[in-house]
């Protein structure tokens, strides 16, 4: 059998408030074509299906439409909940999705682990383990050791967690990594393959312990090739497959004219971050914001205010006026007006 491992879809993700539903549709279409081409039997999705606990109606519709479209393409889809996923949201459709051979392990306290059996191998599907589950299962270290036990057949493990030795992109702050401790890769030594989610950068921790990574770029820091993993159940060999870029993320740095030339040749709908090396006025800043681009951030250089040569003990309203208007040809007239006002007050 052929197995495809992916994770961290983050359906509904917005970048600086910009909708990305079109990219998700493009990815799902590409994934369907890959499944057909490679004749995939089992699809593993290792957590963070949605980007937020309360996904929008559009995000939910994309999720269900994608799973329904797999009905005649694969024998089984196995989904585990991630730290971004609400167990209640995943539970709501669990029974219904099972009717089309989609197995969901939501992450609820009574639905966080399941052994799914196939003819020649099994899949131990374990959701993201929240504090309550860990406490009820003997604490952190013991919980993982007790839960991650292979069956008598060759067993694939699924998990949504941080394994020591993994490398993130720099963009996965607490909102993505979560606060759970890391686990030692030795926990998975008796599994023929471990299909991990949680870290967005695709990587092999050790032989057979693999993060597929997120299929879509989530930040400017994630400027590396996105991938999915194809596994052959005959010998559990595997290979990474490149995922196309559905949106460009570009960082530009330089003088205004240099950046303007680069902006002109960018692909439509590109996300752009600009760092200017000179101060420009608001008119020029508007010129950088092309109609068919998404310029999400413009950084201006730090300008240090020069120290005024005024001794503290000599700071008076008149001295300040002299300093501010020292190059103004009307300085004498300004001082006369101030003197007249002072005389009037007295």
C-alpha positions in Angstrom: 0.0 0.0 0.0 1.0 3.6 -0.6 0.7 6.1 2.2 0.9 9.9 2.1 1.9 11.9 5.1 1.1 15.6 5.5 0.2 18.0 8.3 -0.3 21.5 9.5 -2.8 22.7 6.9 -4.0 25.6 9.1 -7.1 26.0 7.0 -8.5 29.5 7.4 -5.1 31.1 8.0 -5.0 34.8 7.2 -1.8 36.8 6.7 -2.1 40.3 8.1 -5.8 39.9 7.7 -5.6 38.8 4.1 -7.8 35.9 3.1 -5.9 32.8 1.7 -8.8 30.5 0.8 -7.8 30.6 -2.9 -4.4 29.1 -2.0 -6.0 26.3 0.1 -8.1 25.4 -2.9 -5.1 25.3 -5.2 -3.2 23.1 -2.7 -6.2 20.7 -2.3 -6.4 20.4 -6.1 -2.7 19.7 -6.4 -3.0 17.1 -3.5 -5.9 15.3 -5.2 -3.8 15.1 -8.4 -0.8 13.7 -6.5 -3.0 11.1 -4.8 -4.4 10.0 -8.2 -1.0 9.9 -9.9 0.7 7.9 -7.0 -2.4 5.8 -6.4 -2.3 6.6 -2.7 -4.2 4.2 -0.4 -4.0 6.0 3.0 -3.7 9.7 3.7 -2.3 10.7 7.1 -2.9 14.3 8.3 -0.9 14.9 11.5 -2.7 17.8 13.2 -3.4 21.5 13.0 -6.2 21.0 10.4 -7.5 24.5 11.2 -5.7 27.7 12.1 -7.9 28.7 15.0 -10.2 27.0 17.5 -13.3 28.5 16.0 -12.8 28.2 12.2 -15.0 30.3 9.9 -17.8 28.7 7.9 -15.6 29.1 4.8 -12.7 27.1 6.4 -15.2 24.4 7.6 -16.6 24.2 4.1 -13.2 23.8 2.5 -12.3 21.0 5.0 -15.5 19.0 4.3 -15.4 19.6 0.6 -11.8 18.3 0.4 -12.5 15.2 2.5 -15.6 14.4 0.4 -13.5 14.7 -2.8 -11.3 11.9 -1.5 -14.1 9.4 -1.1 -13.3 7.4 -4.3 -9.6 8.2 -4.3 -8.2 6.7 -1.1 -9.2 3.7 1.1 -8.7 5.6 4.4 -7.9 9.1 5.7 -6.6 9.4 9.3 -6.7 12.8 11.0 -5.4 13.7 14.4 -6.1 17.0 16.2 -3.3 19.5 16.8 -2.8 22.3 19.3 -4.6 24.7 17.0 -7.6 22.4 16.6 -10.7 22.4 18.9 -11.5 18.9 19.9 -15.2 19.8 19.9 -15.0 21.0 16.3 -13.4 17.8 15.2 -15.7 15.7 17.3 -18.8 17.2 15.8 -18.3 15.6 12.4 -16.4 12.5 13.6 -19.2 9.9 13.2 -20.4 11.3 9.9 -16.9 11.4 8.4 -16.3 7.8 9.4 -19.0 6.8 6.9 -16.7 7.9 4.1 -13.6 6.2 5.6 -12.2 9.3 7.4 -11.0 8.5 10.9 -10.7 11.5 13.2 -8.9 11.4 16.5 -10.0 14.7 18.0 -7.9 15.3 21.1 -10.8 15.1 23.5 -10.0 13.4 26.8 -11.9 10.2 25.7 -10.7 10.4 22.1 -7.0 11.1 21.9 -5.5 7.7 20.8 -6.6 4.9 18.5 -5.0 1.9 16.8 -6.3 1.6 13.2 -5.6 -1.8 11.7 -4.7 -2.7 8.1 -3.8 -6.1 6.7 0.0 -5.8 6.9 0.5 -2.9 9.3 -1.3 -0.7 11.9 -1.4 3.0 12.5 -1.3 4.3 16.1 -2.9 7.7 15.8 -2.3 10.0 18.8 -3.6 13.6 18.9 -1.9 16.6 20.5 -1.8 15.7 24.2 -3.0 18.5 26.3 -2.3 18.9 30.0 -5.4 17.2 31.3 -4.7 14.1 29.3 -1.0 14.0 30.3 -2.0 14.3 34.0 -4.5 11.5 33.8 -1.9 9.3 32.2 0.8 9.6 34.8 2.6 12.8 34.0 4.5 14.0 31.0 7.2 11.3 30.4 5.2 8.3 31.6 2.1 9.4 29.5 4.1 9.4 26.2 5.8 6.1 27.0 2.5 4.4 27.9 0.6 5.8 24.9 3.2 5.2 22.2 3.4 1.4 22.2 3.4 -0.4 18.8 1.1 -3.4 18.1 2.4 -6.9 17.1 2.3 -5.8 13.5 4.6 -3.2 12.0 3.2 0.1 13.3 3.2 3.6 12.0 2.9 6.3 14.8 1.2 9.6 14.3 1.8 12.6 16.6 1.5 16.3 16.9 4.4 17.4 19.2 7.9 18.7 19.4 10.7 16.1 19.2 14.1 17.1 20.6 16.5 17.8 17.7 13.9 19.2 15.4 14.5 22.6 13.7 11.9 25.2 13.2 11.9 28.0 10.8 12.1 30.8 13.3 8.5 31.8 12.7 6.9 29.2 15.0 6.5 31.2 18.1 4.4 30.0 21.1 1.3 30.4 19.0 2.5 27.6 16.7 4.8 25.5 19.0 2.6 25.6 22.0 3.9 25.2 25.6 4.2 21.4 25.7 7.7 20.1 26.4 9.7 18.3 23.8 9.9 14.5 23.7 12.9 12.2 23.1 13.0 10.5 19.7 13.7 7.2 21.6 9.9 7.0 22.3 9.4 6.1 18.6 12.3 3.6 18.2 10.0 0.6 17.8 7.8 2.1 15.1 8.5 1.5 11.4 7.6 5.2 10.6 6.5 8.2 12.7 4.4 10.7 10.9 4.8 14.0 12.9 3.1 17.3 12.7 3.6 20.6 14.7 6.9 21.9 13.2 6.4 23.6 9.9 9.8 22.8 8.4 10.0 19.3 6.7 12.8 17.2 8.1 13.9 13.8 9.2 14.9 13.7 12.9 16.2 10.1 12.7 15.6 7.3 10.2 11.8 6.9 10.0 10.9 9.8 12.4 9.7 12.6 10.0 8.0 16.0 10.0 6.2 16.6 6.7 5.9 20.3 7.6 3.2 22.7 6.6 2.2 22.6 2.9 1.6 26.4 2.7 4.1 29.1 3.7 2.9 30.8 6.9 5.4 33.6 7.2 8.4 35.3 5.5 10.7 33.1 7.6 9.4 29.9 6.1 11.3 30.5 2.8 12.1 26.9 2.2 10.7 24.2 0.0 7.4 22.7 1.3 6.9 19.0 1.1 4.7 15.9 1.7 6.1 12.4 2.4 5.3 9.3 0.3 5.7 6.0 2.2 5.6 2.4 0.8 4.2 -0.2 3.2 6.3 -3.0 1.6 9.4 -1.9 3.3 8.4 1.5 4.8 10.8 3.3 2.7 9.8 7.0 2.1 10.7 10.0 0.0 9.9 13.7 0.2 7.8 15.2 -2.6 8.0 19.0 -3.3 4.8 21.0 -2.9 4.4 23.9 -5.4 4.4 27.5 -4.2 0.9 28.9 -4.5 1.9 32.4 -3.3 5.2 34.2 -3.3 6.6 35.8 -0.1 9.2 38.4 -0.9 11.4 40.6 1.3 13.0 43.7 -0.3 15.7 45.9 1.1 17.3 49.0 -0.4 16.8 52.5 -1.7 13.5 53.7 -2.9 14.3 53.6 -6.6 15.9 50.1 -6.4 12.8 48.7 -4.6 10.4 50.3 -7.1 12.1 48.5 -10.0 11.9 45.2 -8.1 8.2 45.8 -7.2 7.3 46.3 -10.8 8.2 42.7 -11.8 6.7 40.8 -8.8 3.9 38.3 -9.5 0.4 39.4 -8.7 -0.9 38.7 -5.1 2.7 38.4 -3.8 3.1 39.1 -0.1 5.8 41.8 0.3 7.8 43.1 3.2 9.9 46.2 2.4 12.8 47.7 4.4 13.8 51.1 3.1 17.3 52.5 3.6 16.2 56.1 3.3 13.4 58.3 4.5 10.7 59.0 1.9 7.4 60.9 2.0 3.9 59.4 2.1 3.4 59.9 -1.6 6.3 57.6 -2.4 5.2 55.1 0.2 1.8 54.9 -1.7 3.7 54.3 -4.9 5.2 51.1 -3.4 1.7 49.7 -2.8 0.8 48.3 -6.2 -2.8 47.5 -6.6 -2.3 43.8 -7.4 0.3 43.2 -4.6 0.0 42.8 -0.8 2.6 45.0 0.8 2.0 44.0 4.4 4.9 45.9 6.0 7.2 48.8 5.2 10.1 49.5 7.6 11.7 52.9 7.6 15.3 53.6 8.8 15.8 54.7 12.4 16.6 58.4 12.5 18.6 59.6 15.5 17.6 63.1 16.6 20.7 65.3 16.8 21.4 66.7 20.3 20.6 70.3 20.6 23.4 72.4 22.0 21.5 74.0 24.8 22.7 73.8 28.4 20.0 72.7 30.8 20.4 75.7 33.1 19.9 78.0 30.1 16.7 76.5 28.8 14.0 79.2 28.8 11.1 79.8 26.5 13.0 82.5 24.7 16.1 80.3 24.2 14.0 77.5 22.9 12.3 79.8 20.4 15.7 81.1 19.3 16.9 77.5 18.8 13.8 76.4 16.9 13.7 79.4 14.6 17.4 80.2 14.3 17.4 79.9 10.6 14.1 81.7 10.1 14.4 85.2 8.6 11.5 86.3 10.7 13.2 85.4 14.0 13.5 89.0 15.1 9.8 89.7 14.5 8.9 86.5 16.4 11.0 87.6 19.4 9.3 91.1 19.3 5.9 89.5 19.5 6.9 87.3 22.4 8.3 90.3 24.3 5.1 92.3 23.7 3.1 89.4 25.1 5.2 89.2 28.1 4.8 92.9 28.7 1.1 92.6 28.3 0.9 89.8 30.9 2.8 91.9 33.4 
